[in-house]
Amino acid sequence: MSSQETTVRQQAGTVDENALRLDQDKAEQIVEALNSELANAYVLYHQLKKHHWVVEGAEFLPLHEFLEEAYEHVEEGADEIAERAQALGGVPVSGPSNLEDRATVEFEGEDVYDVRTMFENDLEMYGDIIESMRGSIELAENLGDPATGEILREILVHLEEDGHHFEHYLEDDTLVLESATH
């Protein structure tokens, strides 16, 4: 920080009145849910990014590219979630320790695993986030905020599609003849 005096315009964890005319108590509940979804998105983002960096093997290039697309989708969704939280009068959660504290999913850690294990971990996290997002959609709509529900629903579609792709990668079907691998 500079030696000049700074003014905090809004403290983290608070929700101000919003121009969207959503009651403050309802906005607070929705912003709370959005910040959990935002935190989850960044935990998933960092896990996918790690896997993008460390993936190896004969399928390296298509998996490397797939993981890049997946983490880009997650980051785009996170940006939309953060902007919606701000529009509702909230402060989007930020910073590594704050994101980790607010997330309901857990990063697998820094170790490198085989591709199948990494993808199983990713699929599990996708499933947890999908369930959480469905709950946040229901909460927003029950509190009279269909727009937040719609924003989250669009993000959910991408999460489900990418999660389904992870499921496909984990299938045991292959065109490779057994004789080609032995």
Solvent accessible surface area in square Angstrom, and as a share of the most:
residue,aa,sasa,rsa
1,M,214,0.95
2,S,75,0.48
3,S,123,0.80
4,Q,142,0.63
5,E,170,0.76
6,T,78,0.45
7,T,116,0.68
8,V,109,0.63
9,R,226,0.82
10,Q,54,0.24
11,Q,125,0.56
12,A,87,0.67
13,G,72,0.69
14,T,50,0.29
15,V,15,0.09
16,D,69,0.36
17,E,148,0.67
18,N,24,0.12
19,A,99,0.77
20,L,86,0.43
21,R,225,0.82
22,L,26,0.13
23,D,83,0.43
24,Q,73,0.32
25,D,87,0.45
26,K,66,0.28
27,A,0,0.00
28,E,80,0.36
29,Q,82,0.36
30,I,2,0.01
31,V,7,0.04
32,E,101,0.45
33,A,17,0.13
34,L,1,0.01
35,N,7,0.03
36,S,23,0.15
37,E,1,0.01
38,L,4,0.02
39,A,0,0.00
40,N,0,0.00
41,A,10,0.08
42,Y,55,0.21
43,V,15,0.09
44,L,0,0.00
45,Y,30,0.11
46,H,94,0.42
47,Q,1,0.01
48,L,0,0.00
49,K,42,0.18
50,K,17,0.07
51,H,0,0.00
52,H,17,0.08
53,W,166,0.58
54,V,38,0.22
55,V,3,0.02
56,E,132,0.59
57,G,52,0.50
58,A,110,0.85
59,E,103,0.46
60,F,81,0.34
61,L,100,0.50
62,P,72,0.45
63,L,10,0.05
64,H,46,0.21
65,E,85,0.38
66,F,21,0.09
67,L,0,0.00
68,E,63,0.28
69,E,98,0.44
70,A,1,0.00
71,Y,14,0.05
72,E,74,0.33
73,H,62,0.27
74,V,9,0.05
75,E,73,0.33
76,E,105,0.47
77,G,5,0.05
78,A,1,0.01
79,D,75,0.39
80,E,74,0.33
81,I,1,0.00
82,A,20,0.16
83,E,107,0.48
84,R,32,0.12
85,A,0,0.00
86,Q,113,0.50
87,A,41,0.32
88,L,0,0.00
89,G,9,0.09
90,G,2,0.02
91,V,37,0.21
92,P,36,0.23
93,V,18,0.11
94,S,74,0.47
95,G,32,0.30
96,P,119,0.75
97,S,74,0.48
98,N,78,0.40
99,L,23,0.11
100,E,125,0.56
101,D,115,0.60
102,R,67,0.24
103,A,18,0.14
104,T,98,0.57
105,V,17,0.10
106,E,152,0.68
107,F,68,0.28
108,E,37,0.17
109,G,26,0.25
110,E,157,0.70
111,D,95,0.49
112,V,91,0.53
113,Y,79,0.30
114,D,89,0.46
115,V,43,0.25
116,R,111,0.41
117,T,43,0.25
118,M,2,0.01
119,F,2,0.01
120,E,83,0.37
121,N,46,0.24
122,D,0,0.00
123,L,54,0.27
124,E,114,0.51
125,M,9,0.04
126,Y,1,0.00
127,G,31,0.29
128,D,62,0.32
129,I,3,0.02
130,I,21,0.11
131,E,117,0.52
132,S,35,0.23
133,M,3,0.01
134,R,125,0.46
135,G,39,0.38
136,S,10,0.06
137,I,11,0.06
138,E,107,0.48
139,L,55,0.28
140,A,1,0.01
141,E,68,0.30
142,N,113,0.58
143,L,28,0.14
144,G,51,0.50
145,D,8,0.04
146,P,93,0.58
147,A,48,0.37
148,T,1,0.00
149,G,0,0.00
150,E,84,0.38
151,I,46,0.23
152,L,1,0.01
153,R,93,0.34
154,E,95,0.42
155,I,13,0.07
156,L,16,0.08
157,V,76,0.43
158,H,88,0.39
159,L,11,0.06
160,E,64,0.29
161,E,87,0.39
162,D,8,0.04
163,G,5,0.05
164,H,91,0.41
165,H,83,0.37
166,F,0,0.00
167,E,77,0.35
168,H,109,0.49
169,Y,93,0.35
170,L,28,0.14
171,E,95,0.43
172,D,132,0.68
173,D,125,0.65
174,T,86,0.50
175,L,178,0.89
176,V,83,0.48
177,L,130,0.64
178,E,132,0.59
179,S,91,0.58
180,A,78,0.61
181,T,89,0.52
182,H,176,0.79
